[in-house]
């Protein structure tokens, strides 16, 4: 997935996947920019994971923490997203150290999408065990995971789940590269 070229790395993903990820990053950037100055109680539920609590047992201290850090944290997310969009430019060569910003933005997008999909840690464990079945031929895995949808809402959720899973794969691949 990463091609080593003179001066750094080039990310080798197909144009469609790149366009989808960049589109989603831009949407996330817009939403973070809109919510970064909002009080925590006014944040949409799916955005609260990007602005976590520091003191779970002390709401007064937590509010003070949020007052001091919320906007800066939003700016930090926006900077990581902007960097990720740049790193995803076709043909872009980047240093391995820059990959951390892409990881940060992908993780933020995955947190938001996972919250929308109500993904739990148990779901992640199930997905890990599904990876063990990856020796099965592609068409068997595809047939096992395809479900007829009864409504457009089911199709939307299925598509969001596919994007969530793809982002997980991309994130995992980037993390593996960082560890190398």
N, CA and C atoms as an extended XYZ file, in Angstrom:
540
Properties=species:S:1:pos:R:3:atomname:S:1:resname:S:1:resid:I:1 pbc="F F F"
N         0.815       -1.191        0.000 N   UNK     1
C         0.000        0.000        0.000 CA  UNK     1
C         0.861        1.259        0.000 C   UNK     1
N         2.004        1.221        0.658 N   UNK     2
C         2.917        2.360        0.654 CA  UNK     2
C         4.083        2.038       -0.265 C   UNK     2
N         4.302        2.918       -1.188 N   UNK     3
C         5.430        2.767       -2.097 CA  UNK     3
C         6.548        3.687       -1.614 C   UNK     3
N         7.716        3.091       -1.420 N   UNK     4
C         8.865        3.907       -1.035 CA  UNK     4
C         9.443        4.533       -2.290 C   UNK     4
N         9.506        5.852       -2.287 N   UNK     5
C        10.045        6.606       -3.418 CA  UNK     5
C        11.106        7.561       -2.891 C   UNK     5
N        11.849        8.139       -3.807 N   UNK     6
C        12.877        9.095       -3.403 CA  UNK     6
C        12.262       10.174       -2.511 C   UNK     6
N        12.765       10.289       -1.320 N   UNK     7
C        12.304       11.338       -0.425 CA  UNK     7
C        11.140       10.968        0.461 C   UNK     7
N        10.609        9.743        0.365 N   UNK     8
C         9.523        9.411        1.268 CA  UNK     8
C         8.639        8.277        0.806 C   UNK     8
N         7.358        8.440        1.074 N   UNK     9
C         6.352        7.421        0.793 CA  UNK     9
C         5.268        7.983       -0.112 C   UNK     9
N         4.667        7.095       -0.870 N   UNK    10
C         3.488        7.451       -1.653 CA  UNK    10
C         2.412        6.429       -1.306 C   UNK    10
N         1.215        6.910       -0.991 N   UNK    11
C         0.094        6.053       -0.628 CA  UNK    11
C        -0.558        5.531       -1.893 C   UNK    11
N        -0.657        4.227       -1.999 N   UNK    12
C        -1.231        3.615       -3.189 CA  UNK    12
C        -2.626        3.088       -2.954 C   UNK    12
N        -3.615        3.971       -2.982 N   UNK    13
C        -5.012        3.532       -2.927 CA  UNK    13
C        -5.684        4.002       -4.204 C   UNK    13
N        -6.752        3.334       -4.576 N   UNK    14
C        -7.427        3.686       -5.824 CA  UNK    14
C        -8.086        5.063       -5.717 C   UNK    14
N        -8.313        5.679       -6.874 N   UNK    15
C        -8.840        7.047       -6.913 CA  UNK    15
C       -10.212        7.165       -6.253 C   UNK    15
N       -11.080        6.175       -6.459 N   UNK    16
C       -12.420        6.247       -5.867 CA  UNK    16
C       -12.331        6.254       -4.335 C   UNK    16
N       -11.539        5.339       -3.786 N   UNK    17
C       -11.384        5.286       -2.318 CA  UNK    17
C       -10.799        6.589       -1.807 C   UNK    17
N        -9.812        7.100       -2.505 N   UNK    18
C        -9.189        8.370       -2.120 CA  UNK    18
C       -10.229        9.490       -2.103 C   UNK    18
N       -11.052        9.561       -3.147 N   UNK    19
C       -12.067       10.612       -3.240 CA  UNK    19
C       -13.090       10.497       -2.106 C   UNK    19
N       -13.500        9.276       -1.781 N   UNK    20
C       -14.473        9.073       -0.699 CA  UNK    20
C       -13.881        9.527        0.632 C   UNK    20
N       -12.647        9.113        0.915 N   UNK    21
C       -12.020        9.477        2.184 CA  UNK    21
C       -11.829       10.986        2.270 C   UNK    21
N       -11.380       11.612        1.194 N   UNK    22
C       -11.181       13.070        1.196 CA  UNK    22
C       -12.523       13.779        1.384 C   UNK    22
N       -13.553       13.302        0.708 N   UNK    23
C       -14.892       13.903        0.864 CA  UNK    23
C       -15.345       13.827        2.322 C   UNK    23
N       -15.180       12.660        2.940 N   UNK    24
C       -15.586       12.496        4.336 CA  UNK    24
C       -14.739       13.358        5.270 C   UNK    24
N       -13.452       13.460        4.982 N   UNK    25
C       -12.592       14.326        5.800 CA  UNK    25
C       -13.043       15.783        5.706 C   UNK    25
N       -13.411       16.226        4.524 N   UNK    26
C       -13.891       17.610        4.368 CA  UNK    26
C       -15.188       17.833        5.145 C   UNK    26
N       -16.082       16.848        5.096 N   UNK    27
C       -17.325       16.961        5.870 CA  UNK    27
C       -17.019       17.026        7.370 C   UNK    27
N       -16.099       16.174        7.814 N   UNK    28
C       -15.730       16.176        9.225 CA  UNK    28
C       -15.093       17.504        9.606 C   UNK    28
N       -14.235       18.017        8.739 N   UNK    29
C       -13.585       19.302        9.007 CA  UNK    29
C       -14.633       20.398        9.200 C   UNK    29
N       -15.623       20.437        8.309 N   UNK    30
C       -16.679       21.439        8.411 CA  UNK    30
C       -17.446       21.301        9.724 C   UNK    30
N       -17.727       20.064       10.105 N   UNK    31
C       -18.482       19.851       11.340 CA  UNK    31
C       -17.658       20.223       12.572 C   UNK    31
N       -16.357       19.877       12.559 N   UNK    32
C       -15.499       20.267       13.689 CA  UNK    32
C       -15.412       21.782       13.769 C   UNK    32
N       -15.257       22.444       12.629 N   UNK    33
C       -15.173       23.906       12.624 CA  UNK    33
C       -16.452       24.532       13.176 C   UNK    33
N       -17.586       23.941       12.871 N   UNK    34
C       -18.871       24.444       13.347 CA  UNK    34
C       -19.050       24.211       14.844 C   UNK    34
N       -18.542       23.084       15.348 N   UNK    35
C       -18.809       22.717       16.745 CA  UNK    35
C       -17.683       23.049       17.707 C   UNK    35
N       -16.527       23.468       17.212 N   UNK    36
C       -15.377       23.647       18.112 CA  UNK    36
C       -15.597       24.735       19.168 C   UNK    36
N       -16.482       25.674       18.916 N   UNK    37
C       -16.749       26.727       19.882 CA  UNK    37
C       -18.064       26.515       20.629 C   UNK    37
N       -18.734       25.406       20.350 N   UNK    38
C       -20.023       25.134       20.988 CA  UNK    38
C       -19.815       24.554       22.380 C   UNK    38
N       -20.705       24.877       23.301 N   UNK    39
C       -20.647       24.226       24.614 CA  UNK    39
C       -20.812       22.716       24.457 C   UNK    39
N       -20.182       21.969       25.319 N   UNK    40
C       -20.210       20.509       25.213 CA  UNK    40
C       -21.636       19.967       25.210 C   UNK    40
N       -22.509       20.543       25.996 N   UNK    41
C       -23.894       20.051       26.062 CA  UNK    41
C       -24.620       20.231       24.729 C   UNK    41
N       -24.149       21.176       23.882 N   UNK    42
C       -24.792       21.425       22.600 CA  UNK    42
C       -24.189       20.616       21.454 C   UNK    42
N       -23.145       19.844       21.727 N   UNK    43
C       -22.520       19.042       20.682 CA  UNK    43
C       -23.431       17.896       20.281 C   UNK    43
N       -23.493       17.594       18.977 N   UNK    44
C       -24.195       16.368       18.577 CA  UNK    44
C       -23.498       15.166       19.212 C   UNK    44
N       -24.242       14.136       19.532 N   UNK    45
C       -23.679       12.966       20.229 CA  UNK    45
C       -22.483       12.379       19.494 C   UNK    45
N       -22.538       12.345       18.168 N   UNK    46
C       -21.439       11.733       17.412 CA  UNK    46
C       -20.156       12.567       17.436 C   UNK    46
N       -20.228       13.820       17.851 N   UNK    47
C       -19.034       14.667       17.924 CA  UNK    47
C       -18.403       14.667       19.317 C   UNK    47
N       -19.118       14.205       20.303 N   UNK    48
C       -18.603       14.247       21.681 CA  UNK    48
C       -17.368       13.385       21.867 C   UNK    48
N       -17.206       12.329       21.070 N   UNK    49
C       -16.014       11.483       21.205 CA  UNK    49
C       -14.748       12.240       20.812 C   UNK    49
N       -14.879       13.292       19.999 N   UNK    50
C       -13.716       14.090       19.613 CA  UNK    50
C       -13.355       15.116       20.675 C   UNK    50
N       -14.247       15.320       21.625 N   UNK    51
C       -14.029       16.276       22.709 CA  UNK    51
C       -14.324       15.567       24.033 C   UNK    51
N       -13.470       14.626       24.413 N   UNK    52
C       -13.775       13.755       25.564 CA  UNK    52
C       -13.671       14.469       26.912 C   UNK    52
N       -14.253       13.819       27.889 N   UNK    53
C       -14.197       14.301       29.273 CA  UNK    53
C       -12.831       13.971       29.870 C   UNK    53
N       -12.369       14.811       30.761 N   UNK    54
C       -11.107       14.566       31.466 CA  UNK    54
C       -11.364       14.027       32.867 C   UNK    54
N       -12.455       14.477       33.485 N   UNK    55
C       -12.791       14.094       34.853 CA  UNK    55
C       -14.201       13.515       34.851 C   UNK    55
N       -14.286       12.239       34.711 N   UNK    56
C       -15.601       11.611       34.588 CA  UNK    56
C       -16.434       11.703       35.862 C   UNK    56
N       -15.779       11.804       36.996 N   UNK    57
C       -16.506       11.819       38.264 CA  UNK    57
C       -16.736       13.225       38.809 C   UNK    57
N       -16.220       14.255       38.144 N   UNK    58
C       -16.316       15.620       38.663 CA  UNK    58
C       -16.716       16.571       37.541 C   UNK    58
N       -18.009       16.805       37.411 N   UNK    59
C       -18.517       17.613       36.300 CA  UNK    59
C       -18.026       19.057       36.364 C   UNK    59
N       -17.862       19.601       37.553 N   UNK    60
C       -17.378       20.983       37.671 CA  UNK    60
C       -15.964       21.105       37.085 C   UNK    60
N       -15.077       20.204       37.484 N   UNK    61
C       -13.707       20.220       36.941 CA  UNK    61
C       -13.704       19.904       35.452 C   UNK    61
N       -14.602       19.049       35.051 N   UNK    62
C       -14.704       18.702       33.636 CA  UNK    62
C       -15.105       19.920       32.799 C   UNK    62
N       -16.056       20.689       33.278 N   UNK    63
C       -16.467       21.896       32.564 CA  UNK    63
C       -15.313       22.898       32.460 C   UNK    63
N       -14.541       23.031       33.508 N   UNK    64
C       -13.378       23.925       33.476 CA  UNK    64
C       -12.353       23.424       32.462 C   UNK    64
N       -12.112       22.134       32.458 N   UNK    65
C       -11.191       21.535       31.484 CA  UNK    65
C       -11.675       21.824       30.064 C   UNK    65
N       -12.947       21.609       29.823 N   UNK    66
C       -13.504       21.857       28.483 CA  UNK    66
C       -13.385       23.331       28.111 C   UNK    66
N       -13.648       24.204       29.067 N   UNK    67
C       -13.555       25.641       28.781 CA  UNK    67
C       -12.140       26.005       28.345 C   UNK    67
N       -11.148       25.390       28.952 N   UNK    68
C        -9.754       25.709       28.654 CA  UNK    68
C        -9.219       25.013       27.398 C   UNK    68
N        -9.794       23.873       27.010 N   UNK    69
C        -9.183       23.081       25.940 CA  UNK    69
C       -10.038       22.847       24.704 C   UNK    69
N       -11.334       23.042       24.801 N   UNK    70
C       -12.248       22.637       23.738 CA  UNK    70
C       -11.880       23.258       22.382 C   UNK    70
N       -11.699       24.556       22.327 N   UNK    71
C       -11.389       25.226       21.063 CA  UNK    71
C       -10.039       24.786       20.519 C   UNK    71
N        -9.043       24.683       21.405 N   UNK    72
C        -7.718       24.233       20.966 CA  UNK    72
C        -7.765       22.809       20.421 C   UNK    72
N        -8.533       21.949       21.065 N   UNK    73
C        -8.666       20.579       20.583 CA  UNK    73
C        -9.334       20.564       19.210 C   UNK    73
N       -10.359       21.385       19.036 N   UNK    74
C       -10.995       21.502       17.725 CA  UNK    74
C       -10.015       21.975       16.667 C   UNK    74
N        -9.212       22.992       16.999 N   UNK    75
C        -8.198       23.484       16.048 CA  UNK    75
C        -7.191       22.394       15.712 C   UNK    75
N        -6.828       21.602       16.695 N   UNK    76
C        -5.890       20.502       16.470 CA  UNK    76
C        -6.484       19.452       15.526 C   UNK    76
N        -7.760       19.131       15.708 N   UNK    77
C        -8.436       18.193       14.801 CA  UNK    77
C        -8.466       18.768       13.381 C   UNK    77
N        -8.778       20.036       13.261 N   UNK    78
C        -8.846       20.670       11.935 CA  UNK    78
C        -7.477       20.624       11.255 C   UNK    78
N        -6.416       20.912       11.997 N   UNK    79
C        -5.068       20.875       11.418 CA  UNK    79
C        -4.720       19.466       10.940 C   UNK    79
N        -5.051       18.450       11.725 N   UNK    80
C        -4.772       17.062       11.326 CA  UNK    80
C        -5.574       16.685       10.092 C   UNK    80
N        -6.825       17.114       10.033 N   UNK    81
C        -7.676       16.818        8.876 CA  UNK    81
C        -7.127       17.515        7.632 C   UNK    81
N        -6.758       18.770        7.757 N   UNK    82
C        -6.178       19.494        6.623 CA  UNK    82
C        -4.913       18.803        6.116 C   UNK    82
N        -4.055       18.379        7.048 N   UNK    83
C        -2.839       17.646        6.661 CA  UNK    83
C        -3.184       16.341        5.955 C   UNK    83
N        -4.169       15.621        6.473 N   UNK    84
C        -4.562       14.349        5.873 CA  UNK    84
C        -5.083       14.552        4.456 C   UNK    84
N        -5.888       15.571        4.251 N   UNK    85
C        -6.398       15.862        2.908 CA  UNK    85
C        -5.235       16.132        1.958 C   UNK    85
N        -4.251       16.877        2.432 N   UNK    86
C        -3.065       17.147        1.622 CA  UNK    86
C        -2.293       15.861        1.337 C   UNK    86
N        -2.109       15.022        2.355 N   UNK    87
C        -1.365       13.775        2.181 CA  UNK    87
C        -2.062       12.813        1.229 C   UNK    87
N        -3.372       12.932        1.112 N   UNK    88
C        -4.137       12.052        0.230 CA  UNK    88
C        -4.187       12.547       -1.215 C   UNK    88
N        -3.517       13.650       -1.514 N   UNK    89
C        -3.466       14.138       -2.891 CA  UNK    89
C        -2.814       13.065       -3.763 C   UNK    89
N        -3.366       12.819       -4.957 N   UNK    90
C        -2.780       11.801       -5.834 CA  UNK    90
C        -1.301       12.095       -6.111 C   UNK    90
N        -0.491       11.065       -5.978 N   UNK    91
C         0.926       11.197       -6.273 CA  UNK    91
C         1.746       11.887       -5.206 C   UNK    91
N         1.123       12.326       -4.132 N   UNK    92
C         1.824       13.069       -3.070 CA  UNK    92
C         2.857       12.181       -2.399 C   UNK    92
N         4.072       12.670       -2.273 N   UNK    93
C         5.140       11.981       -1.554 CA  UNK    93
C         5.294       12.672       -0.205 C   UNK    93
N         5.350       11.862        0.857 N   UNK    94
C         5.453       12.449        2.193 CA  UNK    94
C         6.420       11.658        3.051 C   UNK    94
N         6.888       12.306        4.072 N   UNK    95
C         7.802       11.674        5.029 CA  UNK    95
C         7.008       10.756        5.962 C   UNK    95
N         7.647        9.681        6.416 N   UNK    96
C         6.939        8.787        7.340 CA  UNK    96
C         6.401        9.515        8.573 C   UNK    96
N         7.106       10.523        9.056 N   UNK    97
C         6.642       11.265       10.239 CA  UNK    97
C         5.302       11.963        9.984 C   UNK    97
N         5.037       12.330        8.739 N   UNK    98
C         3.769       12.993        8.413 CA  UNK    98
C         2.586       12.031        8.482 C   UNK    98
N         2.893       10.756        8.431 N   UNK    99
C         1.849        9.745        8.468 CA  UNK    99
C         1.047        9.803        9.768 C   UNK    99
N         1.661       10.258       10.841 N   UNK   100
C         0.953       10.371       12.120 CA  UNK   100
C        -0.255       11.288       12.015 C   UNK   100
N        -0.150       12.351       11.227 N   UNK   101
C        -1.293       13.264       11.062 CA  UNK   101
C        -2.435       12.583       10.318 C   UNK   101
N        -2.085       11.775        9.321 N   UNK   102
C        -3.111       11.022        8.603 CA  UNK   102
C        -3.794       10.043        9.557 C   UNK   102
N        -3.021        9.358       10.378 N   UNK   103
C        -3.567        8.420       11.361 CA  UNK   103
C        -4.526        9.146       12.303 C   UNK   103
N        -4.132       10.303       12.751 N   UNK   104
C        -4.970       11.061       13.696 CA  UNK   104
C        -6.307       11.453       13.064 C   UNK   104
N        -6.261       11.911       11.812 N   UNK   105
C        -7.493       12.305       11.127 CA  UNK   105
C        -8.378       11.092       10.830 C   UNK   105
N        -7.785        9.999       10.381 N   UNK   106
C        -8.561        8.785       10.109 CA  UNK   106
C        -9.208        8.266       11.391 C   UNK   106
N        -8.470        8.317       12.488 N   UNK   107
C        -9.025        7.868       13.765 CA  UNK   107
C       -10.202        8.751       14.188 C   UNK   107
N       -10.081       10.055       14.026 N   UNK   108
C       -11.180       10.962       14.381 CA  UNK   108
C       -12.415       10.648       13.536 C   UNK   108
N       -12.206       10.448       12.238 N   UNK   109
C       -13.341       10.158       11.364 CA  UNK   109
C       -13.968        8.818       11.738 C   UNK   109
N       -13.153        7.856       12.085 N   UNK   110
C       -13.660        6.542       12.468 CA  UNK   110
C       -14.416        6.611       13.800 C   UNK   110
N       -13.945        7.421       14.735 N   UNK   111
C       -14.666        7.596       16.005 CA  UNK   111
C       -16.066        8.159       15.760 C   UNK   111
N       -16.145        9.168       14.917 N   UNK   112
C       -17.436        9.798       14.627 CA  UNK   112
C       -18.364        8.811       13.926 C   UNK   112
N       -17.859        8.150       12.894 N   UNK   113
C       -18.691        7.199       12.157 CA  UNK   113
C       -19.076        6.012       13.042 C   UNK   113
N       -18.153        5.540       13.864 N   UNK   114
C       -18.467        4.446       14.780 CA  UNK   114
C       -19.549        4.823       15.770 C   UNK   114
N       -19.529        6.071       16.220 N   UNK   115
C       -20.576        6.548       17.133 CA  UNK   115
C       -21.918        6.584       16.416 C   UNK   115
N       -21.930        7.076       15.181 N   UNK   116
C       -23.175        7.105       14.404 CA  UNK   116
C       -23.741        5.697       14.188 C   UNK   116
N       -22.830        4.746       13.990 N   UNK   117
C       -23.237        3.361       13.747 CA  UNK   117
C       -23.469        2.577       15.036 C   UNK   117
N       -23.181        3.215       16.184 N   UNK   118
C       -23.316        2.575       17.491 CA  UNK   118
C       -22.447        1.318       17.584 C   UNK   118
N       -21.201        1.450       17.112 N   UNK   119
C       -20.245        0.354       17.159 CA  UNK   119
C       -19.717        0.235       18.581 C   UNK   119
N       -19.642       -0.983       19.080 N   UNK   120
C       -19.118       -1.210       20.418 CA  UNK   120
C       -17.795       -1.961       20.323 C   UNK   120
N       -17.086       -2.069       21.450 N   UNK   121
C       -15.831       -2.819       21.473 CA  UNK   121
C       -16.077       -4.277       21.117 C   UNK   121
N       -17.211       -4.807       21.465 N   UNK   122
C       -17.553       -6.182       21.104 CA  UNK   122
C       -17.614       -6.358       19.597 C   UNK   122
N       -18.106       -5.334       18.896 N   UNK   123
C       -18.138       -5.384       17.438 CA  UNK   123
C       -16.723       -5.467       16.882 C   UNK   123
N       -15.801       -4.720       17.484 N   UNK   124
C       -14.413       -4.737       17.025 CA  UNK   124
C       -13.798       -6.116       17.245 C   UNK   124
N       -14.128       -6.751       18.363 N   UNK   125
C       -13.615       -8.099       18.620 CA  UNK   125
C       -14.177       -9.080       17.613 C   UNK   125
N       -15.465       -8.940       17.247 N   UNK   126
C       -16.064       -9.805       16.240 CA  UNK   126
C       -15.361       -9.628       14.907 C   UNK   126
N       -15.037       -8.397       14.547 N   UNK   127
C       -14.359       -8.122       13.289 CA  UNK   127
C       -12.972       -8.748       13.285 C   UNK   127
N       -12.301       -8.737       14.430 N   UNK   128
C       -10.973       -9.355       14.518 CA  UNK   128
C       -11.062      -10.852       14.291 C   UNK   128
N       -12.091      -11.484       14.828 N   UNK   129
C       -12.226      -12.922       14.618 CA  UNK   129
C       -12.625      -13.211       13.180 C   UNK   129
N       -13.355      -12.286       12.538 N   UNK   130
C       -13.687      -12.451       11.128 CA  UNK   130
C       -12.436      -12.413       10.270 C   UNK   130
N       -11.440      -11.621       10.692 N   UNK   131
C       -10.186      -11.543        9.959 CA  UNK   131
C        -9.501      -12.898        9.916 C   UNK   131
N        -9.709      -13.711       10.930 N   UNK   132
C        -9.111      -15.040       10.954 CA  UNK   132
C        -9.693      -15.916        9.863 C   UNK   132
N       -10.907      -15.582        9.408 N   UNK   133
C       -11.545      -16.338        8.333 CA  UNK   133
C       -11.124      -15.844        6.964 C   UNK   133
N       -10.124      -14.977        6.907 N   UNK   134
C        -9.760      -14.356        5.640 CA  UNK   134
C        -9.103      -15.317        4.673 C   UNK   134
N        -8.883      -16.595        5.067 N   UNK   135
C        -8.333      -17.574        4.147 CA  UNK   135
C        -9.391      -18.088        3.185 C   UNK   135
N       -10.655      -17.822        3.495 N   UNK   136
C       -11.718      -18.245        2.597 CA  UNK   136
C       -11.643      -17.455        1.303 C   UNK   136
N       -12.038      -18.086        0.182 N   UNK   137
C       -12.023      -17.345       -1.090 CA  UNK   137
C       -12.876      -16.091       -0.989 C   UNK   137
N       -12.492      -15.051       -1.757 N   UNK   138
C       -13.184      -13.767       -1.700 CA  UNK   138
C       -14.677      -13.908       -1.926 C   UNK   138
N       -15.085      -14.733       -2.901 N   UNK   139
C       -16.515      -14.816       -3.187 CA  UNK   139
C       -17.276      -15.452       -2.031 C   UNK   139
N       -16.646      -16.386       -1.283 N   UNK   140
C       -17.321      -16.956       -0.118 CA  UNK   140
C       -17.481      -15.928        0.979 C   UNK   140
N       -16.406      -15.115        1.222 N   UNK   141
C       -16.508      -14.079        2.244 CA  UNK   141
C       -17.543      -13.046        1.842 C   UNK   141
N       -17.561      -12.681        0.554 N   UNK   142
C       -18.532      -11.694        0.085 CA  UNK   142
C       -19.953      -12.213        0.246 C   UNK   142
N       -20.184      -13.471       -0.132 N   UNK   143
C       -21.527      -14.035       -0.006 CA  UNK   143
C       -21.948      -14.139        1.446 C   UNK   143
N       -21.014      -14.441        2.324 N   UNK   144
C       -21.344      -14.556        3.738 CA  UNK   144
C       -21.689      -13.212        4.345 C   UNK   144
N       -21.126      -12.112        3.794 N   UNK   145
C       -21.368      -10.806        4.399 CA  UNK   145
C       -22.449      -10.008        3.682 C   UNK   145
N       -22.919      -10.485        2.525 N   UNK   146
C       -23.963       -9.749        1.814 CA  UNK   146
C       -25.320      -10.071        2.402 C   UNK   146
N       -26.093       -9.047        2.659 N   UNK   147
C       -27.440       -9.216        3.193 CA  UNK   147
C       -28.377       -8.390        2.326 C   UNK   147
N       -29.537       -8.981        2.020 N   UNK   148
C       -30.538       -8.221        1.286 CA  UNK   148
C       -31.083       -7.137        2.196 C   UNK   148
N       -31.199       -5.931        1.679 N   UNK   149
C       -31.728       -4.864        2.530 CA  UNK   149
C       -33.183       -4.636        2.196 C   UNK   149
N       -33.937       -4.341        3.227 N   UNK   150
C       -35.361       -4.135        3.053 CA  UNK   150
C       -35.711       -2.685        2.812 C   UNK   150
N       -34.779       -1.779        3.052 N   UNK   151
C       -35.106       -0.376        2.890 CA  UNK   151
C       -33.860        0.408        2.535 C   UNK   151
N       -34.101        1.634        2.102 N   UNK   152
C       -32.993        2.525        1.779 CA  UNK   152
C       -32.142        2.812        3.011 C   UNK   152
N       -32.757        2.880        4.190 N   UNK   153
C       -32.022        3.101        5.427 CA  UNK   153
C       -31.022        1.983        5.699 C   UNK   153
N       -31.441        0.740        5.416 N   UNK   154
C       -30.528       -0.394        5.580 CA  UNK   154
C       -29.346       -0.265        4.632 C   UNK   154
N       -29.604        0.187        3.394 N   UNK   155
C       -28.540        0.382        2.416 CA  UNK   155
C       -27.556        1.439        2.900 C   UNK   155
N       -28.078        2.520        3.462 N   UNK   156
C       -27.224        3.599        3.963 CA  UNK   156
C       -26.359        3.097        5.107 C   UNK   156
N       -26.939        2.368        6.025 N   UNK   157
C       -26.183        1.833        7.151 CA  UNK   157
C       -25.136        0.838        6.653 C   UNK   157
N       -25.502        0.011        5.704 N   UNK   158
C       -24.542       -0.959        5.155 CA  UNK   158
C       -23.376       -0.238        4.487 C   UNK   158
N       -23.676        0.825        3.761 N   UNK   159
C       -22.622        1.587        3.108 CA  UNK   159
C       -21.731        2.273        4.145 C   UNK   159
N       -22.345        2.853        5.181 N   UNK   160
C       -21.562        3.477        6.242 CA  UNK   160
C       -20.679        2.444        6.940 C   UNK   160
N       -21.201        1.253        7.123 N   UNK   161
C       -20.429        0.185        7.768 CA  UNK   161
C       -19.237       -0.217        6.888 C   UNK   161
N       -19.449       -0.277        5.575 N   UNK   162
C       -18.348       -0.587        4.665 CA  UNK   162
C       -17.263        0.488        4.738 C   UNK   162
N       -17.681        1.743        4.791 N   UNK   163
C       -16.718        2.842        4.907 CA  UNK   163
C       -15.985        2.742        6.237 C   UNK   163
N       -16.713        2.466        7.300 N   UNK   164
C       -16.110        2.311        8.625 CA  UNK   164
C       -15.056        1.201        8.605 C   UNK   164
N       -15.399        0.076        8.006 N   UNK   165
C       -14.465       -1.044        7.924 CA  UNK   165
C       -13.254       -0.683        7.057 C   UNK   165
N       -13.481        0.006        5.944 N   UNK   166
C       -12.372        0.420        5.082 CA  UNK   166
C       -11.444        1.371        5.840 C   UNK   166
N       -12.024        2.319        6.562 N   UNK   167
C       -11.206        3.245        7.352 CA  UNK   167
C       -10.392        2.489        8.401 C   UNK   167
N       -10.988        1.456        8.991 N   UNK   168
C       -10.265        0.632        9.950 CA  UNK   168
C        -9.077       -0.058        9.309 C   UNK   168
N        -9.294       -0.598        8.118 N   UNK   169
C        -8.200       -1.247        7.388 CA  UNK   169
C        -7.111       -0.225        7.049 C   UNK   169
N        -7.517        0.934        6.552 N   UNK   170
C        -6.553        1.975        6.180 CA  UNK   170
C        -5.783        2.448        7.412 C   UNK   170
N        -6.475        2.653        8.506 N   UNK   171
C        -5.847        3.073        9.755 CA  UNK   171
C        -4.850        2.018       10.233 C   UNK   171
N        -5.273        0.771       10.222 N   UNK   172
C        -4.398       -0.330       10.642 CA  UNK   172
C        -3.149       -0.413        9.763 C   UNK   172
N        -3.314       -0.243        8.470 N   UNK   173
C        -2.195       -0.285        7.539 CA  UNK   173
C        -1.220        0.880        7.805 C   UNK   173
N        -1.767        2.039        8.062 N   UNK   174
C        -0.920        3.206        8.375 CA  UNK   174
C        -0.158        2.998        9.688 C   UNK   174
N        -0.838        2.453       10.687 N   UNK   175
C        -0.187        2.173       11.964 CA  UNK   175
C         0.923        1.139       11.816 C   UNK   175
N         0.668        0.113       11.007 N   UNK   176
C         1.709       -0.879       10.747 CA  UNK   176
C         2.919       -0.234       10.102 C   UNK   176
N         2.681        0.687        9.200 N   UNK   177
C         3.791        1.375        8.520 CA  UNK   177
C         4.568        2.251        9.514 C   UNK   177
N         3.862        2.880       10.426 N   UNK   178
C         4.524        3.701       11.439 CA  UNK   178
C         5.414        2.844       12.348 C   UNK   178
N         4.962        1.633       12.636 N   UNK   179
C         5.729        0.734       13.503 CA  UNK   179
C         6.943        0.142       12.801 C   UNK   179
N         6.921        0.142       11.474 N   UNK   180
C         8.008       -0.491       10.689 CA  UNK   180
C         9.318        0.273       10.811 C   UNK   180
